[in-house]
Amino acid sequence: MVGTMFKKNDKPKEENGASGYAVGQKDPATQILENKFAHHPLHLLSAGQVCLGVLSILCQLVVSYSNDVHLNLYTVNEGIFCGVVFFTAGSVGLFASHRINQQNVTAFLVSNILSSIFS
């Protein structure tokens, strides 16, 4: 059976927990999210976003510390601010990829929208 959470030899438990679902099962909305993100490289994309945030911060620090009088580079450290936003969004994504539920996915999407605005 393709798409089921049980193996051939597993049988669903008949005991009901306090939430009304079987003890071994999760909330149906959580199961749907886990099935959608099961083969999605969410953790790889989030780790890449964390790396890009660190790279943005490092590049801004290099520009700030190597500022020569003849270059006339005037910055307000915008690379650091954008890097912190990217790093935070990637961290939320890493957390959401390991603990998938509706609130974590919503927080990840909102943080990605904010990081795209900051970019």
C-alpha positions in Angstrom: 0.0 0.0 0.0 1.6 3.2 -1.1 1.1 6.3 1.0 0.2 4.7 4.3 2.1 5.2 7.5 1.9 1.5 8.5 4.0 -1.3 7.3 2.4 -4.6 6.2 2.9 -6.3 9.6 1.9 -3.3 11.7 -1.6 -3.0 12.9 -3.1 0.2 14.2 -3.5 0.4 18.0 -7.1 0.3 19.3 -6.4 2.1 22.5 -7.5 5.8 22.5 -5.5 8.5 24.1 -6.7 11.6 25.8 -6.9 13.5 22.5 -9.2 10.9 20.8 -6.6 9.6 18.4 -4.9 6.3 18.7 -1.9 6.3 21.0 0.6 5.5 18.2 -0.8 8.1 15.8 -0.3 11.8 15.4 -2.6 14.6 14.6 -3.9 14.3 11.0 -2.7 17.8 10.0 0.8 16.9 11.3 0.8 13.7 9.3 -0.1 15.6 6.2 2.7 18.0 6.7 5.2 15.2 7.5 4.1 13.5 4.3 4.6 16.7 2.2 8.0 17.4 3.6 9.2 13.8 3.9 11.2 13.9 0.7 11.7 17.7 0.5 15.2 18.9 1.1 14.0 21.5 3.6 16.9 21.0 5.9 19.4 21.4 3.1 17.8 24.7 1.9 17.7 26.0 5.5 21.3 25.1 6.1 22.2 26.9 2.8 20.3 29.9 4.1 22.2 29.9 7.4 25.5 29.7 5.4 24.5 32.6 3.2 23.6 34.6 6.3 27.1 34.0 7.8 28.7 34.8 4.4 26.8 38.1 4.2 28.0 39.0 7.7 31.6 38.1 6.9 31.6 40.0 3.6 30.3 43.1 5.4 33.0 42.8 8.1 35.7 42.5 5.4 34.3 45.6 3.6 34.1 47.5 6.9 37.6 46.7 8.1 39.3 47.0 4.7 37.8 50.4 4.0 40.4 52.6 2.5 40.2 56.4 2.3 40.5 56.2 -1.5 37.6 53.7 -1.9 35.0 56.1 -0.4 32.8 53.2 0.8 30.1 54.5 3.1 28.0 51.7 4.5 25.8 51.4 7.6 26.6 47.7 7.9 23.6 46.6 5.9 25.3 43.3 5.2 25.2 42.5 8.9 21.6 43.3 9.3 20.6 41.2 6.2 22.9 38.4 7.4 21.2 38.3 10.8 17.8 38.1 9.1 19.0 35.3 6.7 20.6 33.4 9.6 17.5 33.6 11.7 15.2 32.5 8.9 17.6 29.5 8.2 17.6 28.6 11.9 13.8 28.6 12.0 13.8 26.4 8.9 16.2 23.9 10.5 14.0 23.8 13.6 10.9 23.4 11.4 12.5 20.6 9.4 13.2 18.5 12.5 9.9 19.2 14.3 7.2 19.5 11.6 3.9 21.0 12.7 1.6 23.8 11.5 3.1 26.5 13.7 6.7 25.8 12.8 6.0 25.7 9.1 4.0 29.0 9.3 6.9 30.6 11.3 9.3 29.4 8.6 7.3 30.8 5.8 6.9 34.2 7.6 10.6 34.4 8.3 11.4 33.6 4.6 9.0 36.4 3.5 10.8 38.8 5.8 14.2 37.7 4.6 13.2 38.2 1.0 12.0 41.7 1.9 15.4 42.4 3.6 17.3 41.1 0.6 
